């Protein structure tokens, strides 16, 4: 999964109300009014939260007569879980490797050395002045 898509979905889940909506919709397909009543918030607030969840691809609405009932895209939730479980196995290839690392249990600062490798010796001084 693309990193941006995962971040968008995690951000959508990182709100208490939206997470409650997801939990409820995992068990029931409900309309905005029913969600609002259950959560004790306005229908407008529920609609705003559902819009964020829809844009993230986490919920989908389906017309049932006059009302739109919402449900969780369970496959997307499973994909998020899978992507998070895979994170420890991902390799990151950097264009440089810090040579200092750990020494005697204490971290040796390598800021200047690493900046030299990334920016070049002349640009490294600007980074140290912060």
SULDA-V323626 format. One line per field, one symbol per residue. ss: DSSP state (A for helix, B for strand, O for the rest). psi: psi as a letter, one per 20 degrees, with the letter a starting at -180 (. if undefined). burial: # if it has 24 or more other ideal C-beta (glycine too) atoms within 12 Angstrom, else .. A space follows every 10 residues. Layout:
ss=???
psi=???
burial=???
//
This chain:
ss=OOAAAAAAAA AAAOOAAAAA AAAAAAAOOB BAAAAAAAAO OOAAAAAAAA AAAAAOOOBB BBBBOOBBBB BBOAAAAAAA AAAAAAAAAO OOOOOOOOOO OBBOOBBOOO AAAAAAAAAO AAAAAAAAOO
psi=qqgggggggh hhikpgghhg ggggihhqoq rgggggghil rqhggggghh gghghijhqp qppnchqpqq qpnhhgghgg gghhhigiip ppoqirppig cqokiqpppk gggghhhghq hhhhhhhii.
burial=.....#..## .##...##.# ##.##....# ##..##..#. .....##.## .###.####. #......#.# ###..##..# .......... .......... .......... .......... ..........
//
